Amino acid sequence: MSTQLERLAAVIESRKPANGGDPTASYVAKLFAKGDDAILKKIGEEAVETVMAAKDVRAGADVSKLLYETADLWFHSIVLLAQFGLTPQQVLDELARREGISGIEEKASRPKD
C-alpha cells in the first residue's frame, strides 16, 4: 500500500474516540462520535459532489475540481472503513484478487443476498 494511504489510515485510526480522538479538536473524531449515519451521509454528499465535478469537467471545467472531490470521497471512504475495522490495504487486496477477472464474471460469482 502506498505510504500516503498508510499514514492517512493511521491518522484516521488515531482519531477514534477509543484511541483518544477529541471531537472538539478533530473533524474525524467528530464524525466518529456522531456514528455510522453521519459518516454515510458525508460519503453520499461527497459522491454526489464527485459526480457533479466530473460533469463540470466534461463541460470544460478544470480537471483539478474532479481531483479535489475524488480526494474528499476517498478520504471519507477511509473513515468509513476505519469505522468498521477495515483498512485501505484490505481494499487493495480485494482489487488485487479481482485482477484478471472479468467484471461480469466477478459479479456473477458473488453470493446472492
Phi and psi restraints in degrees (range 20) as a CNS / XPLOR table:
assign (resid 1 and name C) (resid 2 and name N)
       (resid 2 and name CA) (resid 2 and name C) 1.0 -62.8 20.0 2
assign (resid 2 and name N) (resid 2 and name CA)
       (resid 2 and name C) (resid 3 and name N) 1.0 147.0 20.0 2
assign (resid 2 and name C) (resid 3 and name N)
       (resid 3 and name CA) (resid 3 and name C) 1.0 -64.2 20.0 2
assign (resid 3 and name N) (resid 3 and name CA)
       (resid 3 and name C) (resid 4 and name N) 1.0 -29.0 20.0 2
assign (resid 3 and name C) (resid 4 and name N)
       (resid 4 and name CA) (resid 4 and name C) 1.0 -62.1 20.0 2
assign (resid 4 and name N) (resid 4 and name CA)
       (resid 4 and name C) (resid 5 and name N) 1.0 -46.6 20.0 2
assign (resid 4 and name C) (resid 5 and name N)
       (resid 5 and name CA) (resid 5 and name C) 1.0 -65.7 20.0 2
assign (resid 5 and name N) (resid 5 and name CA)
       (resid 5 and name C) (resid 6 and name N) 1.0 -39.0 20.0 2
assign (resid 5 and name C) (resid 6 and name N)
       (resid 6 and name CA) (resid 6 and name C) 1.0 -60.9 20.0 2
assign (resid 6 and name N) (resid 6 and name CA)
       (resid 6 and name C) (resid 7 and name N) 1.0 -46.8 20.0 2
assign (resid 6 and name C) (resid 7 and name N)
       (resid 7 and name CA) (resid 7 and name C) 1.0 -63.9 20.0 2
assign (resid 7 and name N) (resid 7 and name CA)
       (resid 7 and name C) (resid 8 and name N) 1.0 -44.1 20.0 2
assign (resid 7 and name C) (resid 8 and name N)
       (resid 8 and name CA) (resid 8 and name C) 1.0 -62.0 20.0 2
assign (resid 8 and name N) (resid 8 and name CA)
       (resid 8 and name C) (resid 9 and name N) 1.0 -45.9 20.0 2
assign (resid 8 and name C) (resid 9 and name N)
       (resid 9 and name CA) (resid 9 and name C) 1.0 -60.9 20.0 2
assign (resid 9 and name N) (resid 9 and name CA)
       (resid 9 and name C) (resid 10 and name N) 1.0 -38.9 20.0 2
assign (resid 9 and name C) (resid 10 and name N)
       (resid 10 and name CA) (resid 10 and name C) 1.0 -65.9 20.0 2
assign (resid 10 and name N) (resid 10 and name CA)
       (resid 10 and name C) (resid 11 and name N) 1.0 -41.7 20.0 2
assign (resid 10 and name C) (resid 11 and name N)
       (resid 11 and name CA) (resid 11 and name C) 1.0 -64.6 20.0 2
assign (resid 11 and name N) (resid 11 and name CA)
       (resid 11 and name C) (resid 12 and name N) 1.0 -45.2 20.0 2
assign (resid 11 and name C) (resid 12 and name N)
       (resid 12 and name CA) (resid 12 and name C) 1.0 -60.5 20.0 2
assign (resid 12 and name N) (resid 12 and name CA)
       (resid 12 and name C) (resid 13 and name N) 1.0 -44.8 20.0 2
assign (resid 12 and name C) (resid 13 and name N)
       (resid 13 and name CA) (resid 13 and name C) 1.0 -59.3 20.0 2
assign (resid 13 and name N) (resid 13 and name CA)
       (resid 13 and name C) (resid 14 and name N) 1.0 -39.1 20.0 2
assign (resid 13 and name C) (resid 14 and name N)
       (resid 14 and name CA) (resid 14 and name C) 1.0 -68.2 20.0 2
assign (resid 14 and name N) (resid 14 and name CA)
       (resid 14 and name C) (resid 15 and name N) 1.0 -17.1 20.0 2
assign (resid 14 and name C) (resid 15 and name N)
       (resid 15 and name CA) (resid 15 and name C) 1.0 -87.0 20.0 2
assign (resid 15 and name N) (resid 15 and name CA)
       (resid 15 and name C) (resid 16 and name N) 1.0 -6.7 20.0 2
assign (resid 15 and name C) (resid 16 and name N)
       (resid 16 and name CA) (resid 16 and name C) 1.0 -62.5 20.0 2
assign (resid 16 and name N) (resid 16 and name CA)
       (resid 16 and name C) (resid 17 and name N) 1.0 139.7 20.0 2
assign (resid 16 and name C) (resid 17 and name N)
       (resid 17 and name CA) (resid 17 and name C) 1.0 -53.6 20.0 2
assign (resid 17 and name N) (resid 17 and name CA)
       (resid 17 and name C) (resid 18 and name N) 1.0 -36.6 20.0 2
assign (resid 17 and name C) (resid 18 and name N)
       (resid 18 and name CA) (resid 18 and name C) 1.0 -64.4 20.0 2
assign (resid 18 and name N) (resid 18 and name CA)
       (resid 18 and name C) (resid 19 and name N) 1.0 -21.2 20.0 2
assign (resid 18 and name C) (resid 19 and name N)
       (resid 19 and name CA) (resid 19 and name C) 1.0 -104.2 20.0 2
assign (resid 19 and name N) (resid 19 and name CA)
       (resid 19 and name C) (resid 20 and name N) 1.0 14.2 20.0 2
assign (resid 19 and name C) (resid 20 and name N)
       (resid 20 and name CA) (resid 20 and name C) 1.0 95.1 20.0 2
assign (resid 20 and name N) (resid 20 and name CA)
       (resid 20 and name C) (resid 21 and name N) 1.0 7.4 20.0 2
assign (resid 20 and name C) (resid 21 and name N)
       (resid 21 and name CA) (resid 21 and name C) 1.0 -62.4 20.0 2
assign (resid 21 and name N) (resid 21 and name CA)
       (resid 21 and name C) (resid 22 and name N) 1.0 134.0 20.0 2
assign (resid 21 and name C) (resid 22 and name N)
       (resid 22 and name CA) (resid 22 and name C) 1.0 -106.5 20.0 2
assign (resid 22 and name N) (resid 22 and name CA)
       (resid 22 and name C) (resid 23 and name N) 1.0 110.5 20.0 2
assign (resid 22 and name C) (resid 23 and name N)
       (resid 23 and name CA) (resid 23 and name C) 1.0 -60.9 20.0 2
assign (resid 23 and name N) (resid 23 and name CA)
       (resid 23 and name C) (resid 24 and name N) 1.0 -19.3 20.0 2
assign (resid 23 and name C) (resid 24 and name N)
       (resid 24 and name CA) (resid 24 and name C) 1.0 -83.5 20.0 2
assign (resid 24 and name N) (resid 24 and name CA)
       (resid 24 and name C) (resid 25 and name N) 1.0 -14.4 20.0 2
assign (resid 24 and name C) (resid 25 and name N)
       (resid 25 and name CA) (resid 25 and name C) 1.0 -117.8 20.0 2
assign (resid 25 and name N) (resid 25 and name CA)
       (resid 25 and name C) (resid 26 and name N) 1.0 -9.6 20.0 2
assign (resid 25 and name C) (resid 26 and name N)
       (resid 26 and name CA) (resid 26 and name C) 1.0 -137.5 20.0 2
assign (resid 26 and name N) (resid 26 and name CA)
       (resid 26 and name C) (resid 27 and name N) 1.0 128.0 20.0 2
assign (resid 26 and name C) (resid 27 and name N)
       (resid 27 and name CA) (resid 27 and name C) 1.0 -59.0 20.0 2
assign (resid 27 and name N) (resid 27 and name CA)
       (resid 27 and name C) (resid 28 and name N) 1.0 -44.6 20.0 2
assign (resid 27 and name C) (resid 28 and name N)
       (resid 28 and name CA) (resid 28 and name C) 1.0 -66.4 20.0 2
assign (resid 28 and name N) (resid 28 and name CA)
       (resid 28 and name C) (resid 29 and name N) 1.0 -42.3 20.0 2
assign (resid 28 and name C) (resid 29 and name N)
       (resid 29 and name CA) (resid 29 and name C) 1.0 -60.9 20.0 2
assign (resid 29 and name N) (resid 29 and name CA)
       (resid 29 and name C) (resid 30 and name N) 1.0 -37.2 20.0 2
assign (resid 29 and name C) (resid 30 and name N)
       (resid 30 and name CA) (resid 30 and name C) 1.0 -64.7 20.0 2
assign (resid 30 and name N) (resid 30 and name CA)
       (resid 30 and name C) (resid 31 and name N) 1.0 -42.1 20.0 2
assign (resid 30 and name C) (resid 31 and name N)
       (resid 31 and name CA) (resid 31 and name C) 1.0 -60.8 20.0 2
assign (resid 31 and name N) (resid 31 and name CA)
       (resid 31 and name C) (resid 32 and name N) 1.0 -47.7 20.0 2
assign (resid 31 and name C) (resid 32 and name N)
       (resid 32 and name CA) (resid 32 and name C) 1.0 -58.7 20.0 2
assign (resid 32 and name N) (resid 32 and name CA)
       (resid 32 and name C) (resid 33 and name N) 1.0 -42.2 20.0 2
assign (resid 32 and name C) (resid 33 and name N)
       (resid 33 and name CA) (resid 33 and name C) 1.0 -64.0 20.0 2
assign (resid 33 and name N) (resid 33 and name CA)
       (resid 33 and name C) (resid 34 and name N) 1.0 -32.9 20.0 2
assign (resid 33 and name C) (resid 34 and name N)
       (resid 34 and name CA) (resid 34 and name C) 1.0 -75.6 20.0 2
assign (resid 34 and name N) (resid 34 and name CA)
       (resid 34 and name C) (resid 35 and name N) 1.0 -22.9 20.0 2
assign (resid 34 and name C) (resid 35 and name N)
       (resid 35 and name CA) (resid 35 and name C) 1.0 96.8 20.0 2
assign (resid 35 and name N) (resid 35 and name CA)
       (resid 35 and name C) (resid 36 and name N) 1.0 -176.9 20.0 2
assign (resid 35 and name C) (resid 36 and name N)
       (resid 36 and name CA) (resid 36 and name C) 1.0 -53.2 20.0 2
assign (resid 36 and name N) (resid 36 and name CA)
       (resid 36 and name C) (resid 37 and name N) 1.0 -47.1 20.0 2
assign (resid 36 and name C) (resid 37 and name N)
       (resid 37 and name CA) (resid 37 and name C) 1.0 -61.4 20.0 2
assign (resid 37 and name N) (resid 37 and name CA)
       (resid 37 and name C) (resid 38 and name N) 1.0 -37.4 20.0 2
assign (resid 37 and name C) (resid 38 and name N)
       (resid 38 and name CA) (resid 38 and name C) 1.0 -66.3 20.0 2
assign (resid 38 and name N) (resid 38 and name CA)
       (resid 38 and name C) (resid 39 and name N) 1.0 -40.2 20.0 2
assign (resid 38 and name C) (resid 39 and name N)
       (resid 39 and name CA) (resid 39 and name C) 1.0 -67.1 20.0 2
assign (resid 39 and name N) (resid 39 and name CA)
       (resid 39 and name C) (resid 40 and name N) 1.0 -43.8 20.0 2
assign (resid 39 and name C) (resid 40 and name N)
       (resid 40 and name CA) (resid 40 and name C) 1.0 -62.8 20.0 2
assign (resid 40 and name N) (resid 40 and name CA)
       (resid 40 and name C) (resid 41 and name N) 1.0 -40.9 20.0 2
assign (resid 40 and name C) (resid 41 and name N)
       (resid 41 and name CA) (resid 41 and name C) 1.0 -61.6 20.0 2
assign (resid 41 and name N) (resid 41 and name CA)
       (resid 41 and name C) (resid 42 and name N) 1.0 -42.0 20.0 2
assign (resid 41 and name C) (resid 42 and name N)
       (resid 42 and name CA) (resid 42 and name C) 1.0 -65.0 20.0 2
assign (resid 42 and name N) (resid 42 and name CA)
       (resid 42 and name C) (resid 43 and name N) 1.0 -40.5 20.0 2
assign (resid 42 and name C) (resid 43 and name N)
       (resid 43 and name CA) (resid 43 and name C) 1.0 -63.6 20.0 2
assign (resid 43 and name N) (resid 43 and name CA)
       (resid 43 and name C) (resid 44 and name N) 1.0 -41.1 20.0 2
assign (resid 43 and name C) (resid 44 and name N)
       (resid 44 and name CA) (resid 44 and name C) 1.0 -59.3 20.0 2
assign (resid 44 and name N) (resid 44 and name CA)
       (resid 44 and name C) (resid 45 and name N) 1.0 -44.8 20.0 2
assign (resid 44 and name C) (resid 45 and name N)
       (resid 45 and name CA) (resid 45 and name C) 1.0 -61.7 20.0 2
assign (resid 45 and name N) (resid 45 and name CA)
       (resid 45 and name C) (resid 46 and name N) 1.0 -45.0 20.0 2
assign (resid 45 and name C) (resid 46 and name N)
       (resid 46 and name CA) (resid 46 and name C) 1.0 -68.0 20.0 2
assign (resid 46 and name N) (resid 46 and name CA)
       (resid 46 and name C) (resid 47 and name N) 1.0 -35.2 20.0 2
assign (resid 46 and name C) (resid 47 and name N)
       (resid 47 and name CA) (resid 47 and name C) 1.0 -64.0 20.0 2
assign (resid 47 and name N) (resid 47 and name CA)
       (resid 47 and name C) (resid 48 and name N) 1.0 -44.3 20.0 2
assign (resid 47 and name C) (resid 48 and name N)
       (resid 48 and name CA) (resid 48 and name C) 1.0 -63.1 20.0 2
assign (resid 48 and name N) (resid 48 and name CA)
       (resid 48 and name C) (resid 49 and name N) 1.0 -43.3 20.0 2
assign (resid 48 and name C) (resid 49 and name N)
       (resid 49 and name CA) (resid 49 and name C) 1.0 -63.4 20.0 2
assign (resid 49 and name N) (resid 49 and name CA)
       (resid 49 and name C) (resid 50 and name N) 1.0 -35.1 20.0 2
assign (resid 49 and name C) (resid 50 and name N)
       (resid 50 and name CA) (resid 50 and name C) 1.0 -67.0 20.0 2
assign (resid 50 and name N) (resid 50 and name CA)
       (resid 50 and name C) (resid 51 and name N) 1.0 -43.7 20.0 2
assign (resid 50 and name C) (resid 51 and name N)
       (resid 51 and name CA) (resid 51 and name C) 1.0 -62.1 20.0 2
assign (resid 51 and name N) (resid 51 and name CA)
       (resid 51 and name C) (resid 52 and name N) 1.0 -45.2 20.0 2
assign (resid 51 and name C) (resid 52 and name N)
       (resid 52 and name CA) (resid 52 and name C) 1.0 -64.5 20.0 2
assign (resid 52 and name N) (resid 52 and name CA)
       (resid 52 and name C) (resid 53 and name N) 1.0 -37.8 20.0 2
assign (resid 52 and name C) (resid 53 and name N)
       (resid 53 and name CA) (resid 53 and name C) 1.0 -63.9 20.0 2
assign (resid 53 and name N) (resid 53 and name CA)
       (resid 53 and name C) (resid 54 and name N) 1.0 -40.7 20.0 2
assign (resid 53 and name C) (resid 54 and name N)
       (resid 54 and name CA) (resid 54 and name C) 1.0 -62.2 20.0 2
assign (resid 54 and name N) (resid 54 and name CA)
       (resid 54 and name C) (resid 55 and name N) 1.0 -40.7 20.0 2
assign (resid 54 and name C) (resid 55 and name N)
       (resid 55 and name CA) (resid 55 and name C) 1.0 -64.9 20.0 2
assign (resid 55 and name N) (resid 55 and name CA)
       (resid 55 and name C) (resid 56 and name N) 1.0 -38.9 20.0 2
assign (resid 55 and name C) (resid 56 and name N)
       (resid 56 and name CA) (resid 56 and name C) 1.0 -64.0 20.0 2
assign (resid 56 and name N) (resid 56 and name CA)
       (resid 56 and name C) (resid 57 and name N) 1.0 -42.5 20.0 2
assign (resid 56 and name C) (resid 57 and name N)
       (resid 57 and name CA) (resid 57 and name C) 1.0 -63.4 20.0 2
assign (resid 57 and name N) (resid 57 and name CA)
       (resid 57 and name C) (resid 58 and name N) 1.0 -42.0 20.0 2
assign (resid 57 and name C) (resid 58 and name N)
       (resid 58 and name CA) (resid 58 and name C) 1.0 -58.3 20.0 2
assign (resid 58 and name N) (resid 58 and name CA)
       (resid 58 and name C) (resid 59 and name N) 1.0 -31.9 20.0 2
assign (resid 58 and name C) (resid 59 and name N)
       (resid 59 and name CA) (resid 59 and name C) 1.0 -89.3 20.0 2
assign (resid 59 and name N) (resid 59 and name CA)
       (resid 59 and name C) (resid 60 and name N) 1.0 5.1 20.0 2
assign (resid 59 and name C) (resid 60 and name N)
       (resid 60 and name CA) (resid 60 and name C) 1.0 114.9 20.0 2
assign (resid 60 and name N) (resid 60 and name CA)
       (resid 60 and name C) (resid 61 and name N) 1.0 -2.7 20.0 2
assign (resid 60 and name C) (resid 61 and name N)
       (resid 61 and name CA) (resid 61 and name C) 1.0 -68.0 20.0 2
assign (resid 61 and name N) (resid 61 and name CA)
       (resid 61 and name C) (resid 62 and name N) 1.0 162.0 20.0 2
assign (resid 61 and name C) (resid 62 and name N)
       (resid 62 and name CA) (resid 62 and name C) 1.0 -64.9 20.0 2
assign (resid 62 and name N) (resid 62 and name CA)
       (resid 62 and name C) (resid 63 and name N) 1.0 136.9 20.0 2
assign (resid 62 and name C) (resid 63 and name N)
       (resid 63 and name CA) (resid 63 and name C) 1.0 -64.7 20.0 2
assign (resid 63 and name N) (resid 63 and name CA)
       (resid 63 and name C) (resid 64 and name N) 1.0 -18.1 20.0 2
assign (resid 63 and name C) (resid 64 and name N)
       (resid 64 and name CA) (resid 64 and name C) 1.0 -60.8 20.0 2
assign (resid 64 and name N) (resid 64 and name CA)
       (resid 64 and name C) (resid 65 and name N) 1.0 -28.1 20.0 2
assign (resid 64 and name C) (resid 65 and name N)
       (resid 65 and name CA) (resid 65 and name C) 1.0 -61.9 20.0 2
assign (resid 65 and name N) (resid 65 and name CA)
       (resid 65 and name C) (resid 66 and name N) 1.0 -42.0 20.0 2
assign (resid 65 and name C) (resid 66 and name N)
       (resid 66 and name CA) (resid 66 and name C) 1.0 -68.4 20.0 2
assign (resid 66 and name N) (resid 66 and name CA)
       (resid 66 and name C) (resid 67 and name N) 1.0 -40.5 20.0 2
assign (resid 66 and name C) (resid 67 and name N)
       (resid 67 and name CA) (resid 67 and name C) 1.0 -60.7 20.0 2
assign (resid 67 and name N) (resid 67 and name CA)
       (resid 67 and name C) (resid 68 and name N) 1.0 -44.2 20.0 2
assign (resid 67 and name C) (resid 68 and name N)
       (resid 68 and name CA) (resid 68 and name C) 1.0 -60.3 20.0 2
assign (resid 68 and name N) (resid 68 and name CA)
       (resid 68 and name C) (resid 69 and name N) 1.0 -48.1 20.0 2
assign (resid 68 and name C) (resid 69 and name N)
       (resid 69 and name CA) (resid 69 and name C) 1.0 -69.6 20.0 2
assign (resid 69 and name N) (resid 69 and name CA)
       (resid 69 and name C) (resid 70 and name N) 1.0 -35.7 20.0 2
assign (resid 69 and name C) (resid 70 and name N)
       (resid 70 and name CA) (resid 70 and name C) 1.0 -65.9 20.0 2
assign (resid 70 and name N) (resid 70 and name CA)
       (resid 70 and name C) (resid 71 and name N) 1.0 -39.1 20.0 2
assign (resid 70 and name C) (resid 71 and name N)
       (resid 71 and name CA) (resid 71 and name C) 1.0 -60.5 20.0 2
assign (resid 71 and name N) (resid 71 and name CA)
       (resid 71 and name C) (resid 72 and name N) 1.0 -42.2 20.0 2
assign (resid 71 and name C) (resid 72 and name N)
       (resid 72 and name CA) (resid 72 and name C) 1.0 -61.3 20.0 2
assign (resid 72 and name N) (resid 72 and name CA)
       (resid 72 and name C) (resid 73 and name N) 1.0 -43.4 20.0 2
assign (resid 72 and name C) (resid 73 and name N)
       (resid 73 and name CA) (resid 73 and name C) 1.0 -64.2 20.0 2
assign (resid 73 and name N) (resid 73 and name CA)
       (resid 73 and name C) (resid 74 and name N) 1.0 -45.8 20.0 2
assign (resid 73 and name C) (resid 74 and name N)
       (resid 74 and name CA) (resid 74 and name C) 1.0 -62.1 20.0 2
assign (resid 74 and name N) (resid 74 and name CA)
       (resid 74 and name C) (resid 75 and name N) 1.0 -44.0 20.0 2
assign (resid 74 and name C) (resid 75 and name N)
       (resid 75 and name CA) (resid 75 and name C) 1.0 -56.5 20.0 2
assign (resid 75 and name N) (resid 75 and name CA)
       (resid 75 and name C) (resid 76 and name N) 1.0 -51.3 20.0 2
assign (resid 75 and name C) (resid 76 and name N)
       (resid 76 and name CA) (resid 76 and name C) 1.0 -69.0 20.0 2
assign (resid 76 and name N) (resid 76 and name CA)
       (resid 76 and name C) (resid 77 and name N) 1.0 -28.3 20.0 2
assign (resid 76 and name C) (resid 77 and name N)
       (resid 77 and name CA) (resid 77 and name C) 1.0 -66.6 20.0 2
assign (resid 77 and name N) (resid 77 and name CA)
       (resid 77 and name C) (resid 78 and name N) 1.0 -36.4 20.0 2
assign (resid 77 and name C) (resid 78 and name N)
       (resid 78 and name CA) (resid 78 and name C) 1.0 -69.3 20.0 2
assign (resid 78 and name N) (resid 78 and name CA)
       (resid 78 and name C) (resid 79 and name N) 1.0 -35.6 20.0 2
assign (resid 78 and name C) (resid 79 and name N)
       (resid 79 and name CA) (resid 79 and name C) 1.0 -61.1 20.0 2
assign (resid 79 and name N) (resid 79 and name CA)
       (resid 79 and name C) (resid 80 and name N) 1.0 -45.0 20.0 2
assign (resid 79 and name C) (resid 80 and name N)
       (resid 80 and name CA) (resid 80 and name C) 1.0 -61.1 20.0 2
assign (resid 80 and name N) (resid 80 and name CA)
       (resid 80 and name C) (resid 81 and name N) 1.0 -45.1 20.0 2
assign (resid 80 and name C) (resid 81 and name N)
       (resid 81 and name CA) (resid 81 and name C) 1.0 -56.1 20.0 2
assign (resid 81 and name N) (resid 81 and name CA)
       (resid 81 and name C) (resid 82 and name N) 1.0 -47.3 20.0 2
assign (resid 81 and name C) (resid 82 and name N)
       (resid 82 and name CA) (resid 82 and name C) 1.0 -61.6 20.0 2
assign (resid 82 and name N) (resid 82 and name CA)
       (resid 82 and name C) (resid 83 and name N) 1.0 -36.6 20.0 2
assign (resid 82 and name C) (resid 83 and name N)
       (resid 83 and name CA) (resid 83 and name C) 1.0 -57.9 20.0 2
assign (resid 83 and name N) (resid 83 and name CA)
       (resid 83 and name C) (resid 84 and name N) 1.0 -33.1 20.0 2
assign (resid 83 and name C) (resid 84 and name N)
       (resid 84 and name CA) (resid 84 and name C) 1.0 -105.5 20.0 2
assign (resid 84 and name N) (resid 84 and name CA)
       (resid 84 and name C) (resid 85 and name N) 1.0 17.5 20.0 2
assign (resid 84 and name C) (resid 85 and name N)
       (resid 85 and name CA) (resid 85 and name C) 1.0 73.3 20.0 2
assign (resid 85 and name N) (resid 85 and name CA)
       (resid 85 and name C) (resid 86 and name N) 1.0 24.0 20.0 2
assign (resid 85 and name C) (resid 86 and name N)
       (resid 86 and name CA) (resid 86 and name C) 1.0 -109.6 20.0 2
assign (resid 86 and name N) (resid 86 and name CA)
       (resid 86 and name C) (resid 87 and name N) 1.0 164.7 20.0 2
assign (resid 86 and name C) (resid 87 and name N)
       (resid 87 and name CA) (resid 87 and name C) 1.0 -128.2 20.0 2
assign (resid 87 and name N) (resid 87 and name CA)
       (resid 87 and name C) (resid 88 and name N) 1.0 159.5 20.0 2
assign (resid 87 and name C) (resid 88 and name N)
       (resid 88 and name CA) (resid 88 and name C) 1.0 -58.0 20.0 2
assign (resid 88 and name N) (resid 88 and name CA)
       (resid 88 and name C) (resid 89 and name N) 1.0 -33.7 20.0 2
assign (resid 88 and name C) (resid 89 and name N)
       (resid 89 and name CA) (resid 89 and name C) 1.0 -60.8 20.0 2
assign (resid 89 and name N) (resid 89 and name CA)
       (resid 89 and name C) (resid 90 and name N) 1.0 -36.9 20.0 2
assign (resid 89 and name C) (resid 90 and name N)
       (resid 90 and name CA) (resid 90 and name C) 1.0 -65.3 20.0 2
assign (resid 90 and name N) (resid 90 and name CA)
       (resid 90 and name C) (resid 91 and name N) 1.0 -35.4 20.0 2
assign (resid 90 and name C) (resid 91 and name N)
       (resid 91 and name CA) (resid 91 and name C) 1.0 -66.7 20.0 2
assign (resid 91 and name N) (resid 91 and name CA)
       (resid 91 and name C) (resid 92 and name N) 1.0 -44.5 20.0 2
assign (resid 91 and name C) (resid 92 and name N)
       (resid 92 and name CA) (resid 92 and name C) 1.0 -62.0 20.0 2
assign (resid 92 and name N) (resid 92 and name CA)
       (resid 92 and name C) (resid 93 and name N) 1.0 -38.5 20.0 2
assign (resid 92 and name C) (resid 93 and name N)
       (resid 93 and name CA) (resid 93 and name C) 1.0 -63.3 20.0 2
assign (resid 93 and name N) (resid 93 and name CA)
       (resid 93 and name C) (resid 94 and name N) 1.0 -39.9 20.0 2
assign (resid 93 and name C) (resid 94 and name N)
       (resid 94 and name CA) (resid 94 and name C) 1.0 -65.8 20.0 2
assign (resid 94 and name N) (resid 94 and name CA)
       (resid 94 and name C) (resid 95 and name N) 1.0 -40.5 20.0 2
assign (resid 94 and name C) (resid 95 and name N)
       (resid 95 and name CA) (resid 95 and name C) 1.0 -63.8 20.0 2
assign (resid 95 and name N) (resid 95 and name CA)
       (resid 95 and name C) (resid 96 and name N) 1.0 -39.7 20.0 2
assign (resid 95 and name C) (resid 96 and name N)
       (resid 96 and name CA) (resid 96 and name C) 1.0 -64.3 20.0 2
assign (resid 96 and name N) (resid 96 and name CA)
       (resid 96 and name C) (resid 97 and name N) 1.0 -38.9 20.0 2
assign (resid 96 and name C) (resid 97 and name N)
       (resid 97 and name CA) (resid 97 and name C) 1.0 -60.8 20.0 2
assign (resid 97 and name N) (resid 97 and name CA)
       (resid 97 and name C) (resid 98 and name N) 1.0 -36.1 20.0 2
assign (resid 97 and name C) (resid 98 and name N)
       (resid 98 and name CA) (resid 98 and name C) 1.0 -81.0 20.0 2
assign (resid 98 and name N) (resid 98 and name CA)
       (resid 98 and name C) (resid 99 and name N) 1.0 -13.4 20.0 2
assign (resid 98 and name C) (resid 99 and name N)
       (resid 99 and name CA) (resid 99 and name C) 1.0 -57.6 20.0 2
assign (resid 99 and name N) (resid 99 and name CA)
       (resid 99 and name C) (resid 100 and name N) 1.0 131.1 20.0 2
assign (resid 99 and name C) (resid 100 and name N)
       (resid 100 and name CA) (resid 100 and name C) 1.0 84.1 20.0 2
assign (resid 100 and name N) (resid 100 and name CA)
       (resid 100 and name C) (resid 101 and name N) 1.0 1.6 20.0 2
assign (resid 100 and name C) (resid 101 and name N)
       (resid 101 and name CA) (resid 101 and name C) 1.0 -106.4 20.0 2
assign (resid 101 and name N) (resid 101 and name CA)
       (resid 101 and name C) (resid 102 and name N) 1.0 133.1 20.0 2
assign (resid 101 and name C) (resid 102 and name N)
       (resid 102 and name CA) (resid 102 and name C) 1.0 -57.1 20.0 2
assign (resid 102 and name N) (resid 102 and name CA)
       (resid 102 and name C) (resid 103 and name N) 1.0 139.7 20.0 2
assign (resid 102 and name C) (resid 103 and name N)
       (resid 103 and name CA) (resid 103 and name C) 1.0 -60.0 20.0 2
assign (resid 103 and name N) (resid 103 and name CA)
       (resid 103 and name C) (resid 104 and name N) 1.0 -37.7 20.0 2
assign (resid 103 and name C) (resid 104 and name N)
       (resid 104 and name CA) (resid 104 and name C) 1.0 -65.8 20.0 2
assign (resid 104 and name N) (resid 104 and name CA)
       (resid 104 and name C) (resid 105 and name N) 1.0 -43.9 20.0 2
assign (resid 104 and name C) (resid 105 and name N)
       (resid 105 and name CA) (resid 105 and name C) 1.0 -64.4 20.0 2
assign (resid 105 and name N) (resid 105 and name CA)
       (resid 105 and name C) (resid 106 and name N) 1.0 -43.9 20.0 2
assign (resid 105 and name C) (resid 106 and name N)
       (resid 106 and name CA) (resid 106 and name C) 1.0 -62.9 20.0 2
assign (resid 106 and name N) (resid 106 and name CA)
       (resid 106 and name C) (resid 107 and name N) 1.0 -45.3 20.0 2
assign (resid 106 and name C) (resid 107 and name N)
       (resid 107 and name CA) (resid 107 and name C) 1.0 -62.7 20.0 2
assign (resid 107 and name N) (resid 107 and name CA)
       (resid 107 and name C) (resid 108 and name N) 1.0 -40.0 20.0 2
assign (resid 107 and name C) (resid 108 and name N)
       (resid 108 and name CA) (resid 108 and name C) 1.0 -66.3 20.0 2
assign (resid 108 and name N) (resid 108 and name CA)
       (resid 108 and name C) (resid 109 and name N) 1.0 -25.8 20.0 2
assign (resid 108 and name C) (resid 109 and name N)
       (resid 109 and name CA) (resid 109 and name C) 1.0 -82.0 20.0 2
assign (resid 109 and name N) (resid 109 and name CA)
       (resid 109 and name C) (resid 110 and name N) 1.0 -9.8 20.0 2
assign (resid 109 and name C) (resid 110 and name N)
       (resid 110 and name CA) (resid 110 and name C) 1.0 -70.2 20.0 2
assign (resid 110 and name N) (resid 110 and name CA)
       (resid 110 and name C) (resid 111 and name N) 1.0 144.1 20.0 2
assign (resid 110 and name C) (resid 111 and name N)
       (resid 111 and name CA) (resid 111 and name C) 1.0 -62.3 20.0 2
assign (resid 111 and name N) (resid 111 and name CA)
       (resid 111 and name C) (resid 112 and name N) 1.0 142.5 20.0 2
assign (resid 111 and name C) (resid 112 and name N)
       (resid 112 and name CA) (resid 112 and name C) 1.0 -79.1 20.0 2
assign (resid 112 and name N) (resid 112 and name CA)
       (resid 112 and name C) (resid 113 and name N) 1.0 136.0 20.0 2
